[in-house]
Amino acid sequence: MYTITNTVRDITKLSNERYTVTSATALASTTFQAKCMIVKISKHLKLNPSEFLIVSETGKKWRFSDWKSI
């Protein structure tokens, strides 16, 4: 499992008429799913994907920009 959070701003306050954010964190089961979720959230809320931090169950941390090809 991977936990995704935005480290720059509180995204729960950025909901718009087309995309509603109900939680400041998201869970993904694979790295591919985590990357897809970040791309989708960034596109809908007009954010930079590098603002997001991904943390694995083992505590390893990555920035979206650290993943060159997943």
Rosetta blueprint (number, residue, H / E / L):
1 M L
2 Y E
3 T E
4 I E
5 T E
6 N E
7 T L
8 V L
9 R L
10 D L
11 I H
12 T H
13 K H
14 L L
15 S L
16 N L
17 E L
18 R L
19 Y L
20 T L
21 V L
22 T L
23 S L
24 A L
25 T E
26 A E
27 L E
28 A E
29 S L
30 T L
31 T H
32 F H
33 Q H
34 A H
35 K H
36 C H
37 M H
38 I H
39 V H
40 K H
41 I H
42 S H
43 K H
44 H H
45 L H
46 K L
47 L L
48 N L
49 P H
50 S H
51 E H
52 F E
53 L E
54 I E
55 V E
56 S E
57 E L
58 T L
59 G L
60 K L
61 K E
62 W E
63 R E
64 F H
65 S H
66 D H
67 W L
68 K L
69 S L
70 I L
